[in-house]
């Protein structure tokens, strides 16, 4: 039975599709599965990128697994479906930024990354990209001023078509978002990322332009020094501090919960005591008014007031 199934080319890692699904869940909730459930999984088998393992394809491979891989053609179809279903302007650009922001390694190194030259970050990104796909080679170089150009050259034999038409644009939009994510992680607040030529428009390769507002030179010198001497130590130290920080935050949250409970109980007790005091004051005030009315009644009616001495009668001694 398995002999009749197509073994998908190991070109695009499923970690990218998992990231797409997580973003789609935030955007459209349970409808995110529609990006994937149109696929006839019974036709395909799928390989694990890091293990000698082939399995029958399931939707779970695409939305839960990191280390399996599918063909670029199927990946393009999935991203095209995502661009069709996701709301808002340029959704796959936003998804690319989201993917980099939620990359565990990038997030862990974020404080170091902010001190690194952009060239280092892009080289790191290019190296990391090889872990995500094996369909292209990336070339980057400086332009005039604060510019870097990136060229994505697709390898021979890589299919970029769907139904005979080049349909790679959704993936290009997502990659443009990834580049913007790297700019953001690097600490650039004013930057632009543009795709200035694309294979979907007949170009030989896709080309991107990154530009930014220049940082002070002192930061660049610090970046180079940190990169050369302290990156490994800093990363290890950051991991330890991140763990310590998580424990401290947890302990603090528990203390806040306890103190909050104690405060609310004390507040409630004080409120009850105040209500009781107000009730007693009201009762006392009512009693005083009653006594005052009784006193006035004695005077008006002539009924003896037991609090005053009885008057003497005529002929009474004494």
Secondary structure, DSSP 8 states (H G I E B T S, - for coil): -GGGSEE--S-EEHHHHHHHHHHHHHHHGGGGGGGTTTS-GGGEEEEESSSS-EEE--HHHHHH-SSEEE-HHHHHHHHHHHHHHS-STTHHHHHHHHHHHT-HHHHHTHHHHTTS-HHHHHHHHHHHHHHHBSSEEEEEEE-SSSEEEEEEEE-TT---EETTEE--HHHHHHHHHHHHHHHHHTT-SSEEEEEEE-GGGT-SSEEEEEEE----HHHHHHHHHHHHHTHHHHHHHHHHHHHHHHHHHHHHHHHHHHHHHHHHHHHHHHHHHHHHHHHHHHHHHHHHHHHHHHHHHHHHH----TTS-----TT---
